[in-house]
């Protein structure tokens, strides 16, 4: 059987972005493939840990309706943010991983 960590064998399309630093809206939604199964943001979604960036990032994730699963991990900009204990609540439109793993649509991820 296919290994959970091998997206090609599982027939999954995974989009990975990082280091948007609050500029996530510069990524046109139509540039994210229609057949994407999972979107992973690998950290630094805010500029210097600004809460407004995190809240708008969450809203932006909610606008990406054609991707069923969104996964987000912290970057160094979020790790020291005053609101870091609330990250999971702020990012209601994604699965937030912090030093943990999750199986998302048959793909094991760690963040």
C-alpha positions, -999 to +999 in steps of 0.1 A: +000+000+000+011+036-005+030+053+023+010+081+040+039+104+033+041+099-005+016+123-021+023+111-056+014+076-049-017+088-031-027+110-060-027+142-040-018+177-051-002+197-023+006+234-026+032+248-002+039+284+005+058+303+032+072+336+042+043+357+030+049+382+058+014+396+057+014+399+019-007+367+013-033+388-006-007+393-033-012+356-042-041+355-066-066+329-055-069+317-091-031+309-090-038+281-065-046+250-086-082+240-087-072+204-081-052+212-050-061+188-021-039+204+006-025+239+011+004+241+035+017+275+048+051+267+063+054+298+085+060+335+087+024+344+076+027+377+095+050+407+094+067+408+128+039+390+145+012+416+138-022+402+150-040+421+122-019+401+097-029+368+114-066+377+114-065+387+077-045+356+068-072+335+084-099+354+064-079+348+033-076+311+040-114+310+043-117+326+008-098+296-007-129+275-010-116+251-036-089+237-013-105+214+013-076+212+037-053+240+048-024+234+072-004+262+089+027+261+111+045+289+129+074+308+116+098+328+137+076+359+133+046+341+150+066+323+176+072+354+197+039+372+190+019+385+220-011+364+207+008+332+202-013+313+228-044+322+207-030+311+173-052+280+171-083+301+177-073+329+153-066+304+125-101+289+125-099+282+087-069+259+090-054+230+109-026+246+130+003+224+139+028+233+166+053+205+174+027+179+164+016+158+135-017+152+119-029+130+091-047+152+066-065+134+037-042+105+040-010+126+042+009+127+074+022+162+082+043+176+110+046+212+120 
